[in-house]
Amino acid sequence: MKDLRRGFSLGVASLLFVASAMVHAQDAGSGEATVRTLQMVPARAYLSKTLDAKKAKQGDPVTAKLLDDVKVPGAQVLPKGTLLVGHIDQVQPSENKGDSSVQVTFDKAQLKGGQEVPVKTTVMQISPPNNGMQAAGGAPVSDGAPMAGSAPMSGGSGGRGSMAPPPTSNAQMPPPTSDTPASQPSGVEGVTLQSDIHQSNSGTFVSKGRNVHVPEGTQMQFAVTIVPANTHMQ
């Protein structure tokens, strides 16, 4: 148990880097389109419901609850307990002991009062639930790992929240590069995580020769930013 907690703590620390995501920004007033760089910050959450490739369907809702306050520069705070809300994009169940995958996107933050805020999220790392140690209501007990929700994350490409020139009318998300996360073993047995901050989805879970199974309560490390009004992800 201590090893799991220590591993998750080290994972959190190693992800404190400046990440940026390019978005297609459409100004509602002028109709002009620009490319904007948004700073992403670390966020720690736990999965509200099990993801299973055998049972999941495209379009099914997915949620994860924040374990800490998350402070995005130049935007409102996402308080502890905020729900990251999304959906399953694609499911490939295992057939004849073949590989399986589940792709998800968390694109909204639902505050306790019901207000929804558009967000861009990338799953950076996952770790097993706290071995059944849960607080009332099913929430995993926090392991005390440091979580600087306002601290910038380092190492990604791009700037620190500045506008990225030049203006363009057909801006696209840039292709993945060697300095962004790729396929990597996760902390959940038999599951590999594929994610990239430059992609519109939050991540893809893959299992070799079996169905993907990411259990309820799985701890998830995200890179998160709030998408400004009149800005459209592409």
C-alpha positions in Angstrom: 0.0 0.0 0.0 2.8 2.4 0.9 4.5 1.6 -2.5 1.3 2.5 -4.4 1.0 5.8 -2.5 4.7 6.6 -3.0 4.4 5.8 -6.7 1.5 8.1 -7.2 3.2 10.9 -5.2 6.3 10.6 -7.4 4.2 10.6 -10.4 2.5 13.8 -9.3 5.9 15.4 -8.7 7.3 14.3 -12.0 4.3 15.9 -13.9 4.8 19.4 -12.6 5.8 20.9 -15.9 4.6 23.7 -18.2 2.3 22.1 -20.8 0.5 24.0 -23.5 -2.2 23.2 -25.9 -3.0 24.9 -29.2 -6.7 25.7 -29.8 -8.7 27.1 -32.7 -10.1 30.4 -31.3 -13.1 31.9 -33.1 -14.0 35.4 -32.0 -17.8 35.7 -32.0 -17.8 39.4 -32.7 -15.4 39.9 -35.5 -15.5 36.4 -37.0 -11.7 36.3 -37.0 -9.9 33.1 -36.1 -6.6 32.9 -34.3 -4.4 30.2 -32.8 -4.1 30.5 -29.0 -1.8 28.8 -26.6 -3.5 27.8 -23.3 -1.5 26.8 -20.2 -2.4 23.5 -18.6 -2.0 22.7 -14.9 -2.0 19.5 -12.9 -5.2 18.1 -11.4 -5.7 15.0 -9.4 -9.1 13.2 -9.5 -10.6 9.7 -9.1 -12.7 7.9 -11.6 -16.4 7.7 -10.6 -17.4 4.6 -12.5 -15.5 1.6 -13.9 -14.5 1.6 -17.5 -14.8 -1.8 -19.1 -14.3 -2.4 -22.8 -16.7 -5.4 -22.6 -19.6 -3.3 -21.3 -18.8 0.2 -22.4 -20.6 1.8 -25.4 -19.6 4.8 -27.5 -21.3 7.9 -26.0 -21.5 6.6 -22.5 -20.9 9.3 -19.9 -17.7 9.3 -17.8 -16.9 11.4 -14.7 -14.0 12.0 -12.4 -14.0 14.0 -9.2 -11.3 16.5 -8.3 -9.4 15.7 -5.1 -7.9 19.2 -4.8 -8.6 22.8 -5.8 -7.2 23.5 -9.3 -6.1 27.0 -10.1 -5.8 27.8 -13.8 -3.9 31.0 -14.5 -6.2 33.8 -15.7 -9.3 31.7 -15.0 -11.6 30.7 -12.2 -10.7 28.1 -9.6 -12.1 24.6 -10.0 -12.8 23.7 -6.3 -12.1 20.3 -4.8 -15.1 18.0 -5.5 -15.7 19.5 -9.0 -16.7 16.8 -11.5 -14.8 16.4 -14.7 -17.5 15.3 -17.1 -17.1 13.6 -20.5 -17.9 10.7 -22.6 -16.5 7.6 -24.3 -15.4 8.3 -27.8 -14.6 4.9 -29.1 -14.6 1.3 -27.8 -12.9 -1.8 -29.2 -13.7 -4.8 -27.1 -11.4 -7.8 -27.0 -12.4 -10.6 -29.5 -10.8 -14.1 -29.5 -8.3 -12.9 -26.9 -7.4 -9.9 -29.0 -6.5 -6.4 -27.9 -9.0 -3.8 -26.7 -9.2 -0.1 -26.2 -11.4 2.6 -24.7 -10.9 6.3 -25.7 -12.4 9.0 -23.5 -12.7 12.8 -23.5 -13.4 14.9 -20.4 -14.5 18.2 -21.8 -16.6 19.9 -19.0 -16.1 20.8 -15.4 -19.3 20.7 -13.4 -19.2 22.8 -10.2 -21.1 21.8 -7.1 -23.8 24.4 -7.9 -24.4 22.8 -11.3 -22.5 25.3 -13.4 -20.6 23.8 -16.2 -17.3 25.2 -17.6 -15.7 24.0 -20.8 -12.2 22.4 -20.3 -9.5 20.7 -22.2 -8.0 17.7 -20.3 -5.3 15.1 -20.9 -4.9 12.0 -18.7 -1.2 11.9 -17.8 -1.1 9.0 -15.4 -3.4 6.6 -13.6 -2.9 4.7 -10.3 -5.0 1.9 -8.6 -7.7 2.8 -6.1 -6.6 3.1 -2.5 -7.0 -0.6 -1.8 -10.6 -0.2 -0.6 -9.8 2.6 1.8 -12.6 5.0 1.1 -14.3 7.9 2.7 -18.0 8.2 3.2 -19.9 8.3 -0.1 -17.4 6.1 -1.9 -14.7 8.8 -2.4 -11.1 7.4 -2.1 -9.2 8.7 0.9 -6.6 11.2 -0.2 -3.1 9.8 0.3 -1.6 13.1 1.2 0.4 13.4 -2.0 1.4 17.0 -2.8 -0.8 18.6 -5.4 0.1 22.1 -6.4 -3.0 22.8 -8.5 -1.7 26.3 -9.3 1.8 25.2 -10.1 2.7 25.3 -13.8 3.7 22.0 -15.4 7.1 21.9 -17.2 8.5 20.3 -20.3 5.7 20.5 -22.8 6.1 22.4 -26.1 4.7 25.9 -26.6 4.5 29.0 -24.5 3.2 30.0 -21.1 -0.4 31.1 -21.9 0.6 33.7 -24.5 -1.1 34.1 -27.9 0.7 32.1 -30.5 1.0 34.1 -33.8 0.4 34.3 -36.6 -3.4 34.6 -36.9 -5.0 32.1 -39.3 -8.4 31.1 -40.5 -7.7 27.3 -40.7 -5.8 26.6 -37.5 -5.4 23.0 -36.5 -4.1 21.1 -33.5 -0.4 20.5 -34.1 0.7 16.9 -34.7 2.2 14.9 -31.8 5.9 15.5 -31.2 8.7 13.6 -29.5 8.4 15.8 -26.4 4.8 14.9 -25.6 3.5 11.8 -23.8 3.2 8.6 -25.8 2.1 5.1 -25.1 3.2 4.1 -21.6 2.4 1.4 -19.0 -0.1 2.8 -16.4 -0.3 2.0 -12.7 -3.4 -0.2 -13.4 -2.5 -3.8 -14.1 -2.8 -4.8 -17.8 -3.7 -1.3 -19.0 -1.5 1.0 -21.2 -2.3 4.7 -21.4 -1.9 6.6 -24.7 -2.3 10.4 -24.4 -1.0 13.6 -25.9 -1.8 17.2 -24.9 -2.0 18.1 -28.6 -4.9 15.8 -29.2 -8.6 16.7 -28.6 -9.3 13.5 -26.7 -8.2 13.0 -23.1 -6.6 9.6 -23.6 -6.9 6.0 -24.7 -6.7 3.0 -22.5 -5.4 -0.2 -24.2 -5.1 -3.8 -23.0 -3.3 -6.6 -24.8 -5.2 -9.9 -25.1 -8.0 -8.9 -22.8 -10.7 -6.3 -22.2 -9.7 -2.9 -20.8 -10.7 -2.7 -17.1 -10.1 0.6 -15.3 -11.9 0.2 -11.9 -14.0 2.8 -10.1 -11.9 4.9 -7.7 -8.8 4.8 -10.0 -6.7 7.8 -9.3 -6.1 9.9 -12.3 -3.5 12.6 -12.9 -4.7 15.2 -15.5 -3.3 18.2 -17.3 -6.2 20.7 -17.3 -7.1 24.1 -18.7 -10.3 26.1 -18.9 -11.3 26.9 -22.4 -12.2 30.6 -22.8 -15.6 31.7 -24.0 -16.1 31.8 -27.8 -13.1 29.5 -28.2 -13.6 26.3 -30.2 -11.3 23.3 -29.8 -10.1 21.7 -33.1 
